[in-house]
Amino acid sequence: MFKPLSLYIGLRYTRAKRRNHFISFISLTSMLGITLGVAAMIIVLSVMNGFEKEMRTRILDMIAHLNVTNYDGRIKESPEILKLAMKNRHVLAAASYIQAEGMLIHGNNVNGVVIRGVLPKQEVTVSKVGKHMDAGKLSDLAGGKFNIVLGYDLANILGVNVGDKLTMVTPSVNVTPAGVLPRLKRFTVSGIFHIGMYQYDSAMALINLHDAQKLFRMPDMISGVQLKVDDLFAAPQIAQQLRLGPLKEYWIRDWSSYHANWFHAVKIEKRMIFLLLLLIVAVAAFNIVSTLIMMVTDKESDIAILRTLGASPATIMRIFMVQGSVIGVIGTLLGGIVGVVVALNLAHVVHVFEMTFGFKVIDPSVYYISDLPSDLHWRDVWGICLVTLAISLLATIYPARRASKTQPAEALRYE
């Protein structure tokens, strides 16, 4: 008795048994459609977030959060650069490096590579390549020994293992009485790393920084400095602080700029998938419209009696909006629960699916991962639920307005 009239009658209509079972069937279909749409959106967006997180992690295992260099890639080696960078309270570590291109030759196998000269003790503070060594150790890159660490796929392409010798060809040349000859140097493979990204595993080689200075004729020079910060998502803002502060004469790039196209493509795909899956909810919303229109037709005499008892058109409209909204709320709630539970336990669900049907959902030889990644973002869950509720509410407006325009005399003429 304390409930508003429209809410009370709307809820009673929702619970009441239907004389027309087809209306009940469409109501159930609408609710299941909303449940399926919400659950699908939550699960799919969580999987896409998981893939994005997995790729971001693998990228940051090989590169630092920030890179400080200049436009010609040659900086005078000086401890002052490291000290200036470390003055920022968000910078946790810094490491000098040299980066150049060359070719590696072993027997008849030849492959172009990116060669990075590093100091092992500094490198482990800004990247995680030392934790991804399949063979050997990063610390084996001692100066003067001309050791080299290769990516897993690069080692397979060249057909080498730890202890093998190979030849490096650099872009610079030696001018001799016999003519211009390429600059060659023999290296010993001291380690193999496996990041899990073909871009790095097939085309990256690490050598000692001092060996790189001799090889590329860069005495007392470096290509730049890598920085690790306390918040990788704040790296663009920290880079801006450094540009305006102690490192204003240098070119500073954050980690996202190295793969900007890929991250931008992922964002676009997430938006498009969200819109496509929203069509499931839209179809369910059309079913709500159909349900309420048939309900209005079925309840014309009830509406007419309520009008004659003094109910206003706005009250009649709210009654049917409540009824349609209940379908949307229950469907959204069930879909949210199913989506969150599956997203949080996706690895187990996929494992049971694979055991049941006997095939792998993710082929590790292709994707470098064996499990389907999932990263649930609660802001996605709330956003999906709010959009679904809004669509469900909008779907009730037309049938509810049609009910509010029912004329009592016309509806009761043949009763």
VEXDREN-2710 file (C-alpha; in Angstrom, 1 decimal):
% VEXDREN-2710
k/r/px/py/pz
1/MET/0.0/0.0/0.0
2/PHE/3.0/2.3/0.4
3/LYS/4.2/1.7/-3.2
4/PRO/3.4/4.2/-5.9
5/LEU/0.5/2.9/-7.9
6/SER/2.3/2.6/-11.2
7/LEU/5.1/0.6/-9.6
8/TYR/2.7/-1.6/-7.8
9/ILE/0.6/-2.5/-10.8
10/GLY/3.6/-2.7/-13.1
11/LEU/5.2/-5.3/-10.8
12/ARG/1.9/-7.2/-10.5
13/TYR/1.6/-7.4/-14.3
14/THR/5.1/-8.7/-14.4
15/ARG/4.3/-11.5/-11.9
16/ALA/0.8/-12.3/-13.1
17/LYS/0.2/-15.4/-15.3
18/ARG/-0.5/-14.6/-18.9
19/ARG/-3.7/-15.6/-20.7
20/ASN/-1.6/-15.5/-23.9
21/HIS/1.4/-17.8/-23.4
22/PHE/3.0/-16.4/-26.5
23/ILE/3.5/-13.1/-24.7
24/SER/5.3/-14.9/-21.9
25/PHE/7.5/-16.7/-24.4
26/ILE/8.5/-13.4/-26.0
27/SER/9.2/-11.8/-22.6
28/LEU/11.5/-14.8/-21.7
29/THR/13.2/-14.5/-25.1
30/SER/13.8/-10.8/-24.6
31/MET/15.3/-11.4/-21.1
32/LEU/17.6/-14.2/-22.4
33/GLY/18.6/-12.0/-25.3
34/ILE/19.7/-9.2/-23.0
35/THR/21.4/-11.7/-20.7
36/LEU/23.3/-13.2/-23.7
37/GLY/24.3/-9.8/-25.1
38/VAL/25.6/-8.4/-21.8
39/ALA/27.5/-11.6/-21.0
40/ALA/29.0/-11.7/-24.5
41/MET/30.1/-8.1/-24.4
42/ILE/31.8/-8.5/-20.9
43/ILE/33.6/-11.7/-21.9
44/VAL/34.8/-10.6/-25.3
45/LEU/36.0/-7.2/-24.1
46/SER/37.8/-9.0/-21.2
47/VAL/39.5/-11.3/-23.7
48/MET/40.6/-8.3/-25.8
49/ASN/41.9/-6.5/-22.7
50/GLY/43.8/-9.7/-21.8
51/PHE/45.4/-9.8/-25.2
52/GLU/46.3/-6.2/-25.0
53/LYS/47.8/-6.7/-21.5
54/GLU/49.7/-9.8/-22.7
55/MET/51.2/-7.9/-25.7
56/ARG/52.0/-4.9/-23.5
57/THR/53.8/-7.0/-21.0
58/ARG/55.9/-8.7/-23.7
59/ILE/56.8/-5.4/-25.3
60/LEU/57.9/-4.0/-22.0
61/ASP/60.0/-7.1/-21.3
62/MET/62.3/-6.0/-24.1
63/ILE/62.1/-2.2/-24.1
64/ALA/62.1/0.4/-21.3
65/HIS/59.2/2.8/-20.4
66/LEU/61.0/5.8/-21.8
67/ASN/63.8/6.3/-24.3
68/VAL/66.0/9.4/-24.3
69/THR/68.0/10.1/-27.4
70/ASN/68.6/12.8/-30.0
71/TYR/67.8/13.0/-33.7
72/ASP/71.1/11.6/-35.0
73/GLY/71.2/8.8/-32.4
74/ARG/74.7/9.8/-31.1
75/ILE/75.0/11.3/-27.6
76/LYS/78.2/12.0/-25.8
77/GLU/78.5/9.3/-23.1
78/SER/78.3/11.1/-19.7
79/PRO/77.0/10.2/-16.2
80/GLU/75.3/13.6/-16.2
81/ILE/72.5/12.3/-18.5
82/LEU/71.7/9.5/-16.1
83/LYS/71.8/11.9/-13.1
84/LEU/69.6/14.4/-14.8
85/ALA/67.0/11.7/-15.6
86/MET/67.1/10.3/-12.1
87/LYS/66.3/13.7/-10.6
88/ASN/62.6/13.1/-11.6
89/ARG/60.9/11.3/-8.6
90/HIS/59.0/9.0/-11.0
91/VAL/62.2/7.6/-12.6
92/LEU/63.3/4.4/-10.9
93/ALA/66.3/3.3/-13.1
94/ALA/68.3/4.4/-16.1
95/ALA/70.6/2.5/-18.6
96/SER/72.8/3.6/-21.5
97/TYR/72.6/1.7/-24.8
98/ILE/73.8/1.7/-28.4
99/GLN/71.5/0.6/-31.2
100/ALA/72.4/-0.1/-34.8
101/GLU/71.7/-2.5/-37.6
102/GLY/73.8/-5.2/-39.2
103/MET/73.9/-8.8/-40.5
104/LEU/74.7/-12.0/-38.8
105/ILE/76.3/-14.9/-40.8
106/HIS/76.7/-18.5/-39.8
107/GLY/77.6/-20.9/-42.6
108/ASN/75.2/-20.3/-45.4
109/ASN/72.6/-18.6/-43.2
110/VAL/72.4/-14.8/-43.2
111/ASN/69.9/-12.6/-41.4
112/GLY/69.5/-8.9/-40.8
113/VAL/69.3/-7.8/-37.2
114/VAL/68.9/-4.9/-34.8
115/ILE/72.0/-4.9/-32.6
116/ARG/71.8/-3.4/-29.2
117/GLY/74.8/-2.7/-27.0
118/VAL/74.0/-2.8/-23.3
119/LEU/75.6/-2.9/-19.9
120/PRO/74.2/-6.1/-18.2
121/LYS/74.0/-4.6/-14.7
122/GLN/72.1/-1.5/-16.0
123/GLU/69.9/-3.4/-18.5
124/VAL/68.3/-5.7/-15.9
125/THR/67.1/-2.5/-14.0
126/VAL/65.1/-1.2/-17.0
127/SER/64.0/-4.4/-18.9
128/LYS/63.2/-8.0/-18.2
129/VAL/65.2/-9.7/-20.9
130/GLY/67.5/-11.2/-18.3
131/LYS/64.5/-13.2/-16.9
132/HIS/63.6/-14.7/-20.3
133/MET/67.0/-16.4/-21.0
134/ASP/66.4/-19.9/-22.4
135/ALA/70.2/-20.5/-22.4
136/GLY/73.1/-18.7/-20.8
137/LYS/73.0/-15.5/-18.8
138/LEU/72.8/-11.8/-19.7
139/SER/75.8/-11.2/-17.4
140/ASP/78.0/-13.2/-19.8
141/LEU/78.1/-10.1/-22.0
142/ALA/81.4/-9.0/-20.6
143/GLY/83.3/-6.2/-22.3
144/GLY/86.2/-7.3/-24.6
145/LYS/85.0/-10.9/-25.0
146/PHE/82.7/-10.1/-28.0
147/ASN/79.9/-12.4/-26.8
148/ILE/76.4/-12.0/-28.2
149/VAL/72.9/-13.0/-27.0
150/LEU/70.4/-13.8/-29.7
151/GLY/66.6/-14.1/-29.8
152/TYR/65.1/-17.6/-29.9
153/ASP/63.8/-17.5/-33.5
154/LEU/67.0/-15.7/-34.7
155/ALA/69.1/-18.5/-33.3
156/ASN/66.9/-21.1/-35.1
157/ILE/67.2/-19.1/-38.4
158/LEU/71.0/-19.0/-38.1
159/GLY/71.2/-22.6/-36.8
160/VAL/73.4/-21.7/-33.8
161/ASN/73.5/-22.6/-30.1
162/VAL/75.4/-21.4/-27.1
163/GLY/79.1/-21.6/-27.8
164/ASP/78.9/-21.3/-31.6
165/LYS/80.7/-18.7/-33.5
166/LEU/79.1/-16.3/-36.0
167/THR/80.2/-13.3/-38.0
168/MET/78.7/-9.8/-37.8
169/VAL/78.7/-7.4/-40.7
170/THR/78.2/-3.8/-39.9
171/PRO/77.1/-0.9/-42.3
172/SER/80.5/0.8/-41.9
173/VAL/83.5/-0.2/-44.1
174/ASN/87.2/-0.4/-43.9
175/VAL/89.3/1.3/-46.6
176/THR/92.4/-0.8/-47.5
177/PRO/94.9/-0.8/-50.3
178/ALA/92.9/-3.7/-51.7
179/GLY/89.8/-1.5/-51.8
180/VAL/86.7/-0.9/-49.7
181/LEU/85.9/-3.9/-47.6
182/PRO/82.9/-4.5/-45.2
183/ARG/83.7/-4.4/-41.5
184/LEU/83.5/-7.9/-40.0
185/LYS/83.8/-9.2/-36.5
186/ARG/83.5/-12.7/-35.0
187/PHE/81.2/-13.2/-32.0
188/THR/80.6/-16.1/-29.7
189/VAL/76.9/-17.0/-28.8
190/SER/76.7/-16.8/-25.0
191/GLY/73.0/-16.8/-24.5
192/ILE/69.5/-17.1/-26.1
193/PHE/66.5/-15.2/-24.9
194/HIS/62.8/-15.9/-25.6
195/ILE/60.4/-12.9/-25.2
196/GLY/57.5/-14.4/-27.0
197/MET/57.2/-11.7/-29.7
198/TYR/58.5/-12.7/-33.1
199/GLN/59.5/-9.1/-33.8
200/TYR/62.1/-9.3/-31.1
201/ASP/62.9/-13.0/-31.0
202/SER/63.7/-13.1/-34.7
203/ALA/65.6/-9.8/-35.2
204/MET/67.3/-8.7/-32.0
205/ALA/70.8/-9.3/-30.8
206/LEU/72.5/-8.0/-27.6
207/ILE/76.2/-7.3/-27.2
208/ASN/78.2/-5.4/-24.6
209/LEU/78.1/-1.6/-24.8
210/HIS/81.9/-1.2/-24.9
211/ASP/82.1/-3.8/-27.7
212/ALA/79.4/-1.9/-29.6
213/GLN/81.4/1.3/-29.2
214/LYS/84.5/-0.3/-30.8
215/LEU/82.5/-2.1/-33.5
216/PHE/80.5/0.9/-34.7
217/ARG/83.3/3.4/-34.1
218/MET/81.5/5.4/-31.4
219/PRO/84.2/6.0/-28.8
220/ASP/82.7/7.7/-25.7
221/MET/79.3/7.8/-27.5
222/ILE/76.0/6.2/-26.9
223/SER/72.7/6.1/-28.8
224/GLY/70.6/7.0/-25.8
225/VAL/69.4/6.2/-22.3
226/GLN/66.5/4.0/-21.3
227/LEU/64.4/4.9/-18.3
228/LYS/62.1/2.9/-16.1
229/VAL/59.3/4.8/-14.3
230/ASP/57.0/3.9/-11.4
231/ASP/53.8/4.0/-13.5
232/LEU/53.9/2.7/-17.0
233/PHE/50.6/4.3/-17.9
234/ALA/51.9/7.7/-16.8
235/ALA/54.9/7.4/-19.0
236/PRO/53.7/10.0/-21.6
237/GLN/53.1/12.6/-18.8
238/ILE/56.5/11.8/-17.2
239/ALA/58.1/12.2/-20.7
240/GLN/56.5/15.6/-21.0
241/GLN/57.9/16.6/-17.6
242/LEU/61.4/15.6/-18.7
243/ARG/61.1/17.5/-22.0
244/LEU/60.2/20.6/-20.1
245/GLY/62.8/20.1/-17.4
246/PRO/66.4/18.8/-17.3
247/LEU/66.3/16.9/-20.6
248/LYS/64.7/19.5/-22.8
249/GLU/67.4/19.3/-25.4
250/TYR/66.8/15.6/-26.0
251/TRP/64.2/13.6/-27.9
252/ILE/62.1/11.5/-25.4
253/ARG/59.7/8.8/-26.5
254/ASP/57.5/6.6/-24.3
255/TRP/56.9/2.9/-24.8
256/SER/53.4/3.3/-26.4
257/SER/54.8/5.4/-29.3
258/TYR/56.9/2.4/-30.5
259/HIS/53.8/0.4/-31.3
260/ALA/51.2/3.2/-31.6
261/ASN/49.5/1.7/-34.6
262/TRP/49.0/-1.6/-32.9
263/PHE/47.5/-0.1/-29.7
264/HIS/45.3/2.3/-31.8
265/ALA/44.1/-0.7/-33.8
266/VAL/43.2/-2.6/-30.6
267/LYS/41.1/0.4/-29.3
268/ILE/39.2/0.7/-32.6
269/GLU/38.6/-3.1/-32.6
270/LYS/37.2/-3.0/-29.1
271/ARG/34.8/-0.2/-30.0
272/MET/33.6/-2.0/-33.1
273/ILE/33.1/-5.3/-31.3
274/PHE/31.2/-3.5/-28.6
275/LEU/28.9/-1.9/-31.2
276/LEU/28.4/-5.2/-33.0
277/LEU/27.6/-7.1/-29.8
278/LEU/25.3/-4.3/-28.8
279/LEU/23.1/-5.5/-31.7
280/ILE/22.2/-8.5/-29.6
281/VAL/20.8/-6.2/-27.0
282/ALA/19.1/-4.1/-29.6
283/VAL/17.3/-7.2/-31.0
284/ALA/16.2/-8.1/-27.4
285/ALA/15.0/-4.5/-27.0
286/PHE/12.8/-4.9/-30.1
287/ASN/11.3/-8.0/-28.4
288/ILE/10.5/-5.9/-25.4
289/VAL/8.6/-3.5/-27.7
290/SER/6.7/-6.4/-29.2
291/THR/6.0/-7.9/-25.7
292/LEU/4.6/-4.6/-24.4
293/ILE/2.5/-3.8/-27.5
294/MET/0.8/-7.2/-27.2
295/MET/0.5/-6.7/-23.5
296/VAL/-1.2/-3.3/-24.1
297/THR/-3.6/-4.9/-26.5
298/ASP/-4.3/-7.7/-24.0
299/LYS/-4.9/-5.3/-21.1
300/GLU/-7.0/-2.7/-22.9
301/SER/-10.0/-3.3/-20.7
302/ASP/-7.8/-3.1/-17.5
303/ILE/-6.4/0.2/-18.8
304/ALA/-9.8/1.6/-19.4
305/ILE/-11.0/0.6/-15.9
306/LEU/-8.0/2.3/-14.4
307/ARG/-8.7/5.4/-16.4
308/THR/-12.3/5.5/-15.3
309/LEU/-11.1/5.2/-11.7
310/GLY/-9.0/8.3/-12.1
311/ALA/-5.6/7.0/-13.2
312/SER/-3.9/9.7/-15.4
313/PRO/-2.3/8.9/-18.8
314/ALA/1.2/9.4/-17.1
315/THR/0.3/6.7/-14.5
316/ILE/-0.7/4.3/-17.3
317/MET/2.5/5.1/-19.1
318/ARG/4.7/4.4/-16.0
319/ILE/2.9/1.1/-15.4
320/PHE/4.1/-0.4/-18.7
321/MET/7.5/1.3/-18.5
322/VAL/8.0/-0.5/-15.1
323/GLN/7.0/-3.8/-16.7
324/GLY/9.4/-3.4/-19.6
325/SER/12.2/-2.1/-17.4
326/VAL/11.9/-5.2/-15.2
327/ILE/12.8/-7.4/-18.2
328/GLY/15.8/-5.2/-18.9
329/VAL/17.0/-5.1/-15.3
330/ILE/16.7/-8.9/-14.7
331/GLY/18.3/-9.6/-18.1
332/THR/21.2/-7.1/-17.4
333/LEU/21.7/-8.4/-13.9
334/LEU/21.9/-12.1/-15.0
335/GLY/24.1/-11.2/-18.0
336/GLY/26.4/-9.2/-15.8
337/ILE/26.8/-12.0/-13.3
338/VAL/27.4/-14.7/-16.0
339/GLY/29.8/-12.4/-17.9
340/VAL/31.9/-11.5/-14.8
341/VAL/32.0/-15.2/-13.5
342/VAL/33.1/-16.5/-16.9
343/ALA/35.6/-13.7/-17.5
344/LEU/37.2/-14.3/-14.1
345/ASN/37.4/-18.0/-14.7
346/LEU/38.0/-18.1/-18.4
347/ALA/41.1/-20.1/-18.3
348/HIS/39.3/-22.9/-16.4
349/VAL/36.3/-22.7/-18.7
350/VAL/38.4/-23.0/-21.8
351/HIS/40.4/-25.9/-20.3
352/VAL/37.1/-27.8/-19.6
353/PHE/36.0/-27.0/-23.2
354/GLU/39.3/-28.3/-24.6
355/MET/39.1/-31.5/-22.6
356/THR/35.5/-32.1/-23.6
357/PHE/36.0/-31.5/-27.4
358/GLY/39.6/-32.6/-27.7
359/PHE/41.2/-29.6/-29.4
360/LYS/43.2/-26.5/-28.5
361/VAL/41.4/-23.1/-28.7
362/ILE/44.8/-21.2/-28.7
363/ASP/47.7/-22.8/-30.6
364/PRO/50.9/-21.9/-28.7
365/SER/53.0/-22.4/-31.9
366/VAL/51.1/-19.6/-33.6
367/TYR/50.2/-17.2/-30.7
368/TYR/53.1/-17.9/-28.3
369/ILE/50.5/-18.3/-25.5
370/SER/48.7/-21.5/-24.4
371/ASP/45.8/-19.9/-22.5
372/LEU/43.1/-17.5/-23.5
373/PRO/44.0/-14.3/-21.6
374/SER/41.3/-12.4/-19.8
375/ASP/41.5/-9.0/-18.0
376/LEU/38.2/-7.9/-16.5
377/HIS/37.8/-4.1/-16.3
378/TRP/35.0/-3.1/-14.0
379/ARG/34.5/0.2/-15.8
380/ASP/33.6/-1.9/-18.9
381/VAL/31.1/-3.9/-16.8
382/TRP/29.4/-0.8/-15.5
383/GLY/29.4/0.8/-18.9
384/ILE/27.9/-2.2/-20.6
385/CYS/25.2/-2.5/-17.9
386/LEU/24.3/1.2/-18.0
387/VAL/24.0/1.2/-21.8
388/THR/21.9/-1.9/-21.8
389/LEU/19.5/-0.5/-19.1
390/ALA/19.2/2.7/-21.1
391/ILE/18.3/0.8/-24.3
392/SER/15.8/-1.3/-22.4
393/LEU/14.2/1.8/-20.9
394/LEU/14.0/3.5/-24.3
395/ALA/12.3/0.4/-25.7
396/THR/9.4/0.8/-23.3
397/ILE/8.5/4.4/-24.2
398/TYR/6.5/3.8/-27.4
399/PRO/4.3/0.9/-26.1
400/ALA/3.8/2.8/-22.8
401/ARG/2.7/6.0/-24.7
402/ARG/0.4/3.9/-26.8
403/ALA/-1.2/2.5/-23.6
404/SER/-1.6/6.0/-22.1
405/LYS/-3.6/7.1/-25.2
406/THR/-6.2/4.3/-24.8
407/GLN/-9.7/5.7/-24.7
408/PRO/-11.9/4.1/-22.0
409/ALA/-15.1/4.3/-24.0
410/GLU/-13.6/2.6/-27.0
411/ALA/-11.9/-0.1/-25.0
412/LEU/-15.0/-1.0/-23.0
413/ARG/-17.5/-0.7/-25.9
414/TYR/-17.6/-4.5/-26.6
415/GLU/-16.9/-5.7/-23.1
END
